[in-house]
Amino acid sequence: WALFFESMLRTSFHTLRRALPRGAREARAVAPTVSLASQGFRYMDGRNSAQLSSPAAAARREKTFVLYRWDPESGKEPELREYDLDLDDTGPMVLDALIKIKNEQDSSVAFRRSCREGICGSCAMNIDGNNTLACLKPIEDIRGKVYIYPLPHMYVIKDLVPDMSNFYAQYKSIKPWLIQQERPLEEQRVKENLQSVEDRSKLDGMYECILCACCQTSCPSYWWNPDKYLGPAVLMQAYRWIADSRDIDTKSRLKALAGTPKLDNCHTIHNCTNTCPKKLNPAKAIIQLKKLTGISAQLS
């Protein structure tokens, strides 16, 4: 019926065109022919006429995912392995594709994931040449094959699972907790630890960090000196506690960083800020940290 109505519409248009004066016909010919499909008319099965007549209508929307594979127990060298998926039968994010590959094609694929909402940071990996979270990376944003590697310049446990031990040890070294004067237990129970709205706003853009290490492993300075340089994620968290008005250990925190490779190895390349999946700015925090350590050194 749709084809019949469209045919009738075209026939009526040509009949009207022949009946119009020449000038009117020329003016009318400038406008494109209106089809039922372009106006949203759809067949009962959900397709429009353009989709029905297209040769690709019945074709699968396939996408090739190229995964870094390495199993230390196998004794084999690392390799890239391809997996083809039908996008019409796959979720929109890269993590959806990885889960589908593991569930339906190759259960030996290893990767981390948890929340699927960009909160836990577990699924951080290098996708299409950029460090990001697989749960936040849309497949449609990637042209051609999707290349997936573990976070760069870290030891690999298996496949897409990097060893985060050094990163967590560095994070622990900055004492990422509130340091205050000891108070009697009864006072702690009844007296709130208040902070002004202005002081609280100084923590914005830092407390949201989920420690995914995307920025950390995008930094060339960290690639070269992972044993000395703390890296952008850890340094931003160090500044987060220094900037907290409730903390009383500011001087010792600054002293631990001032004049050491832990901080000074930052060359302000800004890879960290460009790659952060949470749109934070570690480079800005490091600049502020350098200013404070310089002032602290002068005062001491």
C-alpha positions as CSV (number, residue, x, y, z in Angstrom):
1,W,0.0,0.0,0.0
2,A,2.9,2.3,0.7
3,L,4.3,1.8,-2.8
4,F,0.8,2.4,-4.2
5,F,0.3,5.7,-2.4
6,E,3.7,6.9,-3.3
7,S,3.1,6.0,-6.9
8,M,-0.2,8.0,-6.8
9,L,1.5,11.0,-5.3
10,R,4.1,11.0,-8.0
11,T,1.4,10.6,-10.7
12,S,-0.6,13.5,-9.3
13,F,2.5,15.7,-9.2
14,H,3.4,15.1,-12.9
15,T,-0.3,15.7,-13.9
16,L,-0.3,19.0,-12.0
17,R,3.1,19.9,-13.5
18,R,1.8,19.5,-17.0
19,A,-1.2,21.7,-16.2
20,L,0.8,24.6,-14.7
21,P,2.1,27.5,-16.9
22,R,5.8,27.3,-18.0
23,G,7.0,29.8,-15.4
24,A,5.2,28.0,-12.6
25,R,6.6,24.7,-13.8
26,E,10.2,25.9,-13.7
27,A,9.7,27.4,-10.2
28,R,8.1,24.2,-9.0
29,A,10.9,22.0,-10.4
30,V,13.4,23.6,-8.1
31,A,11.9,21.9,-5.0
32,P,12.8,18.3,-4.5
33,T,10.2,15.5,-4.9
34,V,8.7,14.6,-1.5
35,S,8.5,10.9,-0.8
36,L,6.4,9.1,1.8
37,A,9.6,7.6,3.2
38,S,11.2,11.0,3.9
39,Q,8.1,12.0,5.8
40,G,8.5,9.1,8.2
41,F,6.0,6.7,6.6
42,R,7.0,3.2,7.7
43,Y,5.9,-0.3,6.8
44,M,4.3,-2.6,9.3
45,D,7.6,-4.3,10.0
46,G,9.2,-1.0,11.0
47,R,11.2,-0.4,7.8
48,N,10.7,2.6,5.4
49,S,10.8,2.3,1.6
50,A,14.4,3.4,1.4
51,Q,15.4,0.6,3.8
52,L,13.3,-1.9,2.0
53,S,14.8,-1.2,-1.4
54,S,18.4,-0.9,-0.2
55,P,20.7,-3.9,-1.0
56,A,22.3,-3.5,2.5
57,A,18.9,-3.8,4.3
58,A,19.4,-7.4,5.0
59,A,23.2,-7.1,5.8
60,R,24.6,-7.3,9.2
61,R,26.3,-4.3,10.7
62,E,29.5,-6.0,11.5
63,K,32.4,-4.5,13.5
64,T,35.8,-6.1,14.0
65,F,37.4,-5.9,17.4
66,V,41.2,-6.5,17.6
67,L,42.2,-7.5,21.2
68,Y,45.7,-7.7,22.7
69,R,46.1,-11.2,23.9
70,W,48.8,-12.6,26.2
71,D,48.7,-15.5,28.7
72,P,52.0,-15.8,30.7
73,E,51.2,-19.4,31.4
74,S,51.0,-20.4,27.7
75,G,54.7,-19.5,27.0
76,K,53.6,-17.8,23.7
77,E,54.4,-14.3,22.6
78,P,51.7,-11.6,22.8
79,E,49.4,-11.4,19.8
80,L,46.5,-9.5,18.3
81,R,43.3,-11.5,17.8
82,E,40.2,-10.4,15.8
83,Y,36.6,-10.9,16.8
84,D,33.6,-9.9,14.6
85,L,30.4,-8.7,16.2
86,D,27.0,-7.8,14.8
87,L,26.4,-4.2,16.2
88,D,22.6,-4.7,16.0
89,D,23.0,-7.5,18.6
90,T,25.6,-5.7,20.8
91,G,25.3,-2.9,23.4
92,P,26.5,0.6,22.5
93,M,29.7,0.7,24.5
94,V,33.1,-1.0,24.0
95,L,32.6,-2.8,27.3
96,D,29.4,-4.3,26.0
97,A,31.3,-5.7,23.1
98,L,34.0,-7.2,25.3
99,I,31.4,-8.9,27.5
100,K,29.7,-10.3,24.5
101,I,33.0,-11.6,23.1
102,K,33.8,-13.2,26.5
103,N,30.4,-14.7,26.9
104,E,29.8,-16.0,23.3
105,Q,33.1,-16.3,21.5
106,D,36.1,-16.7,23.8
107,S,35.7,-17.2,27.5
108,S,39.5,-16.9,28.0
109,V,39.6,-13.2,27.3
110,A,40.6,-11.4,30.6
111,F,39.7,-7.8,31.5
112,R,38.5,-5.9,34.5
113,R,35.0,-4.4,34.9
114,S,32.5,-3.7,37.6
115,C,30.1,-0.7,37.7
116,R,29.6,-0.1,33.9
117,E,28.8,3.5,34.8
118,G,32.2,5.3,34.8
119,I,32.5,5.3,38.5
120,C,34.8,2.4,39.6
121,G,37.6,2.9,37.0
122,S,38.1,-0.9,36.6
123,C,37.7,-1.0,32.8
124,A,40.4,1.5,32.0
125,M,42.3,0.4,28.8
126,N,43.7,1.8,25.6
127,I,41.0,1.9,23.0
128,D,41.6,3.3,19.5
129,G,44.9,4.7,20.6
130,N,43.5,6.6,23.7
131,N,43.4,5.7,27.3
132,T,39.7,5.7,28.4
133,L,37.0,3.7,30.2
134,A,35.5,0.9,28.1
135,C,32.1,1.5,29.7
136,L,32.1,5.1,28.5
137,K,33.5,4.7,25.0
138,P,30.8,4.4,22.3
139,I,31.5,1.9,19.6
140,E,30.0,4.2,17.0
141,D,32.7,6.8,17.7
142,I,35.4,4.5,16.3
143,R,35.9,4.2,12.5
144,G,37.2,1.0,11.2
145,K,38.5,-1.8,13.4
146,V,38.5,-1.3,17.1
147,Y,42.0,-1.9,18.6
148,I,42.1,-2.6,22.3
149,Y,45.2,-2.8,24.4
150,P,45.9,-2.8,28.2
151,L,47.0,0.5,29.7
152,P,50.4,1.3,28.2
153,H,53.8,1.1,30.0
154,M,52.6,-1.1,32.8
155,Y,53.3,-4.7,33.5
156,V,50.6,-7.0,32.1
157,I,49.1,-9.8,34.2
158,K,47.0,-11.2,31.4
159,D,45.4,-9.8,28.2
160,L,43.8,-6.5,29.1
161,V,44.6,-6.7,32.8
162,P,47.6,-4.5,33.9
163,D,49.4,-4.8,37.2
164,M,48.3,-1.8,39.3
165,S,50.5,-2.6,42.3
166,N,53.0,0.2,41.8
167,F,50.2,2.7,41.2
168,Y,48.4,1.8,44.4
169,A,51.7,1.8,46.4
170,Q,52.4,5.4,45.2
171,Y,48.8,6.4,46.1
172,K,49.3,5.0,49.6
173,S,52.6,6.9,50.0
174,I,50.8,10.3,49.9
175,K,48.6,9.4,52.9
176,P,45.3,9.8,51.1
177,W,43.2,10.4,54.3
178,L,42.3,13.3,56.6
179,I,45.0,14.0,59.2
180,Q,43.7,15.9,62.3
181,Q,44.4,16.4,65.9
182,E,43.3,13.5,68.1
183,R,40.0,14.3,69.9
184,P,38.2,12.4,72.6
185,L,35.8,9.8,71.3
186,E,32.8,11.5,72.9
187,E,33.7,14.8,71.1
188,Q,34.0,13.0,67.8
189,R,30.5,11.6,68.2
190,V,28.8,15.0,69.0
191,K,30.9,17.6,67.2
192,E,30.8,17.8,63.4
193,N,33.9,18.4,61.3
194,L,32.6,21.6,59.6
195,Q,33.9,23.2,56.4
196,S,32.8,26.4,54.7
197,V,31.2,26.3,51.3
198,E,34.1,28.2,49.9
199,D,36.7,25.8,51.3
200,R,34.7,22.8,50.1
201,S,34.6,24.2,46.6
202,K,38.4,24.1,46.4
203,L,38.1,20.3,46.2
204,D,35.9,20.3,43.1
205,G,37.7,18.7,40.1
206,M,39.8,16.6,42.4
207,Y,37.6,14.5,44.6
208,E,35.8,13.1,41.6
209,C,39.0,11.2,40.5
210,I,38.2,7.4,40.3
211,L,41.9,6.3,40.2
212,C,41.4,4.6,36.8
213,A,45.1,5.5,35.9
214,C,44.2,6.6,32.4
215,C,46.0,9.9,33.0
216,Q,48.9,8.2,34.8
217,T,49.7,5.9,31.9
218,S,49.3,8.6,29.3
219,C,52.2,10.6,30.8
220,P,55.6,10.2,29.1
221,S,57.3,11.3,32.3
222,Y,55.7,8.4,34.1
223,W,56.7,6.0,31.4
224,W,60.3,6.9,31.8
225,N,60.4,7.1,35.7
226,P,57.6,5.0,37.2
227,D,59.7,4.2,40.2
228,K,60.5,7.9,41.0
229,Y,57.8,10.1,39.6
230,L,54.4,9.8,41.3
231,G,52.4,10.6,38.2
232,P,49.4,12.9,37.6
233,A,46.7,10.9,39.3
234,V,48.6,10.5,42.5
235,L,49.9,14.1,42.5
236,M,46.4,15.4,42.0
237,Q,45.2,13.4,45.0
238,A,48.2,14.7,47.0
239,Y,47.0,18.3,46.2
240,R,43.4,17.3,47.1
241,W,44.5,16.7,50.7
242,I,46.8,19.6,50.9
243,A,43.9,21.9,49.7
244,D,41.5,20.5,52.3
245,S,41.1,23.1,55.0
246,R,40.3,20.4,57.6
247,D,43.7,18.7,57.2
248,I,46.5,19.9,59.6
249,D,49.5,18.1,58.0
250,T,50.0,20.5,55.1
251,K,53.6,21.3,55.9
252,S,54.8,17.7,56.1
253,R,52.9,16.8,52.9
254,L,54.6,19.6,51.0
255,K,58.0,18.8,52.5
256,A,57.7,15.2,51.2
257,L,57.3,16.4,47.6
258,A,59.4,19.6,47.4
259,G,62.6,19.3,45.4
260,T,62.1,15.6,44.6
261,P,61.5,13.6,41.4
262,K,58.2,12.7,42.8
263,L,56.9,16.1,41.7
264,D,59.6,17.8,39.7
265,N,59.6,15.2,36.9
266,C,56.4,16.7,35.6
267,H,57.1,18.5,32.3
268,T,53.5,19.9,31.9
269,I,52.9,17.9,28.7
270,H,49.1,17.9,29.5
271,N,48.5,14.4,28.2
272,C,46.9,13.7,31.5
273,T,44.3,16.4,31.2
274,N,43.5,15.5,27.5
275,T,42.9,11.8,28.3
276,C,41.0,12.0,31.6
277,P,37.6,10.2,31.0
278,K,36.1,12.2,33.9
279,K,37.2,15.6,32.3
280,L,39.3,16.5,35.2
281,N,42.5,18.6,35.1
282,P,45.5,16.9,36.8
283,A,48.0,19.2,35.1
284,K,46.4,22.3,36.8
285,A,46.6,20.6,40.2
286,I,50.2,19.8,39.7
287,I,51.0,23.4,38.7
288,Q,49.3,24.6,41.9
289,L,51.3,21.9,43.9
290,K,54.6,23.2,42.4
291,K,53.7,26.7,43.4
292,L,52.9,25.7,47.0
293,T,56.1,23.6,47.3
294,G,58.2,26.5,46.0
295,I,56.6,28.9,48.6
296,S,57.1,26.3,51.3
297,A,60.7,25.9,50.5
298,Q,61.3,29.7,50.6
299,L,59.6,30.0,53.9
300,S,61.6,27.2,55.4
